[in-house]
Structure formats: structure tokens, C-alpha cells
Amino acid sequence: MTAKDLIKIGQELYGQRGWQTKMAAALEVDTSTIRRWVYADSVPGPAAAALRCFMREAKSRAHSPK
């Protein structure tokens, strides 16, 4: 997962403002870790897998009948 992917997912899940803080809380890492992944343009495999699951879950909730 690239930094561009990370930013897109973060903003889709958590909004334009504060997404790094909210993502860090969801992944149980420090906010500086999220910033480091963006800067390095690389997200570790387990974190990328978790974020993909978060996205699938969010999309599933959005499409489920209420």
C-alpha cells in the first residue's frame, strides 16, 4: 500500500480532518507512525490488511438495508 492509498483510505473512513489521529487509534499505533508511513510511502502488510478490512466493513455497512 502506498502513501496515496493510505491517505485515500484514511480520508474515506475518517474524513478530511483528523484522519491520521483516528486511524492511529483504530490501528492502536501512535499518530507519528501514520505520518511516518505517509512520508516513507510504505505501509506494513498487517496494517494494510487491517485497513482493507476496515474499508470492506464500511462499504458493507453503507450498502446494507437499514
Secondary structure, DSSP 4 states (H G I P E B T S, - for coil): --HHHHHHHHHHHH-SSSHHHHHHHHHTS-HHHHHHHHHHT---HHHHHHHHHHHHHHHHHHHS--
